Amino acid sequence: MSTLAAQQAAQSWDAKFRAIPDAKNIGEYIKRMSARPHHLGSPYDKDNAEWILAKFKEWGWDARIETFDVLFPTPKERVVEMLAPAPFKLKLEEPAVSSDPTSGQKPEQLPSYNAYSIDGDVTGPLVYVNYGRPQDYEDLERRGISVRGAIVLARYGNSWRGIKPKVAAEHGAVGCLIYSDPMDDGYFNDDIFPNGPSRSGEGVQRGSGMDMPTYPGDPLTPNAGATGDAKRLDIKDVTTLTKIPVLPISYADAQPLLAALKGPVVPESWRGSLPVTYHFGPGPARVHMKASFNWTRVPVYDVIARMQGSTYPDEWVIRGNHHGRSGRTSTPRGTAKSRGCSARPSGSRRTTRTCASMPLPI
């Protein structure tokens, strides 16, 4: 086959492949997978894994579930309160939304938190640190503002969330709060949920705060699979947990904290879109935060689906995503099921390279 003919054949297959995923199917898969809370160790997470396995087999893949045993802390206690200049206790709560029947499943839901934060009970002056990146601390230092002994307030965005408490600790902070500013994820950009895709005032972004640059994966089994018989570190020897306690908060909870800050007004690039004047601090806002966790190990179910290549069987194409979630949003399942729909036509066609598709729980 000539080079031109090979290119035309590949383009033809690409067009056929792109035409098969169906928005209706994806929507149905998302609803099915997000019908109940499905964080690690939950019954519905296992149920989802078994359902995904059945789908891959239905589509002609050689599929199996591999089970691992990982550290997954869950909250025991979360407290954030402003002590001065006026007392204010943060709600740390997302209310149910009438248009989303799954949002009221409180007994099964995990509260908002950043997984792999250490336990901590700290009090200190508040300092606003923009996105909490290294360059933001350089800017603070040029202005003579220190975060040593302080609790920092950072906004989500422009860096991996685990970088924010990591860099804060490196500069001497004792605690870290992270919020989604409506400038980045809220009414500034679009209508808020349920009228649009943007985050509402009480919405909180969850997720891992692990020090991923050190090593990813289960903190107890660095660079190894977390099998039942794997050699594990003591928690005191784990290096990927945060060095200071960290909690995520909503922008409704963040607004009174920002309003209570004084000191110089921040430059334009540091300003969000809440109806307050953004100041650096430190203080006079003084904050107390407490976080403690259940440090338990739970099973995770990795669905591994494989299709043997015909022309280049030793060359691999690997795709992966997670099918679990610590909160009630279904976004990762949207990605997982888009990939699931892309796997669907593969069961009825040959592939030149060996393919593996892995919706992973996280």
Protein Blocks (a to p, Z undefined) as FASTA:
>chain_A
ZZklmmmmmmmmmmmmmmmpcfklmmmmmmmmmmpccbehiaklmmmmmmmmmmmmmnop
acddddddddddddfbdcdddfbfbdcddfkiacddfklmklmmmmlpccdddehiacdd
dddddddehjopaklmmmmmmnopafehiacdddeejiafklmmmmmmmnopabdcdddd
fklncjklmccdfkbmbdcfkbcceddfbdfklpgcjfklghiacdfklccddfklpckb
cfbdcddddfklmmmmmmmpgcjdddfklpccbdcdddebjajbdcdddddddddddddd
ddddddddfklmmbccdddddfbdfblbfklmmmmmmmmmmmmmmmmcccfbdcdddddd
ZZ
